[in-house]
Amino acid sequence: MAIETRLRGTPSFSAIDKVVHKHNAEEGAVIPILQEIQSIYGYIPPVAIDRIAKITSIPNGEIYGTATFYNMFRLEPLGENLLKVCHGTACHLAGAERIAESISIEVRAKAGETSPDGKFTVEQVACLGCCSSAPALMINDEVYGRLTPESVRKALKKYRYGNRDGG
């Protein structure tokens, strides 16, 4: 199942304006405004930062700074599938770097990037809580453990072609 936070439409001034006006009277409203805009579009479109600045008279740089300071905000749309590559201690010791390299080659994207075909967004995470199955990877809501480069390729193939049954 593809994750729900991917792009959900083209940014429109009216939708952005509605969110900003809803929160504009609040002290420190930038975070709730950004959260709501991200919930609509799946990310913070550049046009939204400009529009928030225009309506609130808060400098673009301050809004951008808030959006980039908190890792909960995205400035780019997510791919159809979110890959969380564990780099916790157990996974690191079990070969997380090798797994990350395999993913990078397979999807043509590194941590913090989305694949050119829009199918995958790769994230490096500190821990998935699957230490006994290291190295581990989460694809959307499904955890894969005791990975090898070959098992990574096989798992990604299922998501690339939309067949979760193995091929």
C-alpha positions in Angstrom: 0.0 0.0 0.0 1.5 3.4 -1.0 1.9 5.8 1.8 -0.8 8.5 2.3 1.5 11.6 2.6 2.5 11.8 -1.1 1.4 14.8 -3.3 -2.3 15.2 -3.2 -2.8 18.0 -5.7 -1.5 21.2 -7.2 -1.0 24.0 -4.7 -3.7 26.6 -4.9 -3.7 30.1 -3.4 -7.2 29.6 -2.1 -6.4 26.5 -0.1 -3.2 28.1 1.3 -5.0 31.3 2.0 -7.7 29.5 3.9 -5.1 27.7 6.1 -3.2 30.9 6.8 -6.3 32.9 7.7 -7.5 30.1 10.0 -4.3 30.3 12.1 -3.0 33.8 11.4 -4.3 35.4 14.7 -2.4 32.8 16.7 1.0 33.7 18.2 3.6 31.4 16.7 1.2 30.2 14.0 3.9 29.3 11.5 4.2 25.6 12.7 0.5 24.9 12.6 0.2 26.6 9.2 3.0 24.5 7.8 1.6 21.3 9.4 -1.8 21.8 7.8 -0.4 22.7 4.4 1.8 19.6 4.5 -1.3 17.5 5.4 -3.0 18.9 2.3 -0.2 18.5 -0.2 2.1 15.9 1.4 4.9 18.5 1.5 5.4 22.2 1.8 5.3 23.6 -1.8 7.6 26.6 -2.4 4.6 28.7 -3.5 3.1 28.1 0.0 6.1 29.6 1.7 5.8 32.7 -0.5 2.1 33.0 0.1 2.4 32.5 3.9 5.0 35.3 4.0 2.8 37.6 1.9 -0.3 37.2 4.1 1.5 37.1 7.5 4.3 39.6 6.8 6.7 37.1 8.2 9.9 37.0 6.1 10.2 34.1 3.7 13.6 33.2 5.3 12.0 32.8 8.7 9.3 30.5 7.3 11.8 28.6 5.3 14.0 28.4 8.4 11.2 26.9 10.4 10.3 24.4 7.7 14.0 23.2 7.4 14.7 23.2 11.1 12.0 20.6 11.9 12.5 17.2 10.3 8.8 16.6 10.3 8.5 19.0 7.3 9.2 18.1 3.7 10.0 20.6 1.0 9.7 18.0 -1.8 6.9 15.5 -2.5 7.4 11.9 -1.3 7.7 9.1 -3.7 5.0 6.4 -3.9 6.9 4.3 -1.3 8.9 5.4 1.7 12.0 3.4 2.4 13.4 3.8 6.0 16.9 2.4 6.2 17.9 1.6 9.7 21.3 2.8 10.8 21.1 2.0 14.5 24.0 0.3 16.2 22.9 -3.3 15.5 22.0 -2.5 11.9 25.2 -0.5 11.4 27.3 -3.4 12.7 25.3 -5.9 10.6 25.9 -4.0 7.3 23.5 -1.1 7.1 25.9 0.8 4.8 26.0 -2.1 2.4 22.2 -2.2 2.4 21.9 1.6 1.9 24.3 1.3 -1.1 22.3 -1.5 -2.6 19.1 0.6 -2.2 20.8 3.6 -3.8 21.9 1.6 -6.8 18.6 -0.1 -7.2 16.3 3.0 -6.9 18.8 5.6 -8.0 18.3 7.7 -4.9 20.3 8.2 -1.7 19.0 9.1 1.8 17.0 12.3 1.6 16.2 11.8 -2.1 13.3 10.6 -4.2 14.0 8.3 -7.1 13.7 9.8 -10.6 10.7 7.7 -11.4 8.9 8.9 -8.2 8.4 5.4 -6.9 10.7 5.7 -3.8 11.8 8.2 -1.2 14.8 7.0 0.9 15.3 8.1 4.5 18.0 7.1 6.9 16.6 6.5 10.4 18.3 6.0 13.7 16.4 2.9 14.7 13.4 0.8 13.6 13.4 -1.2 16.8 14.2 -4.4 14.9 17.7 -5.0 16.3 17.4 -8.8 16.4 16.6 -8.7 12.6 19.5 -6.4 11.7 20.1 -5.0 9.1 16.5 -3.8 8.7 14.5 -1.7 6.3 10.9 -0.5 6.4 9.0 0.0 3.2 5.9 1.9 4.0 4.6 -0.1 6.9 6.3 -3.4 6.2 9.6 -4.3 7.9 12.2 -6.4 6.2 15.1 -7.8 8.3 18.3 -9.8 8.0 18.8 -8.1 4.7 21.3 -8.8 2.0 21.8 -6.8 -1.2 19.9 -9.6 -3.1 16.9 -9.6 -0.6 16.8 -5.8 -0.9 16.5 -6.0 -4.7 13.8 -8.6 -4.4 11.8 -6.5 -1.9 12.1 -3.4 -4.0 11.0 -5.2 -7.1 7.6 -5.9 -5.5 7.1 -2.2 -4.9 8.5 -1.0 -8.2 6.0 -3.1 -10.2 3.1 -2.9 -7.8 2.9 -6.6 -7.1 3.3 -7.3 -3.3 3.0 -11.0 -3.8 6.6 -11.4 -5.0 7.0 -10.8 -8.6 
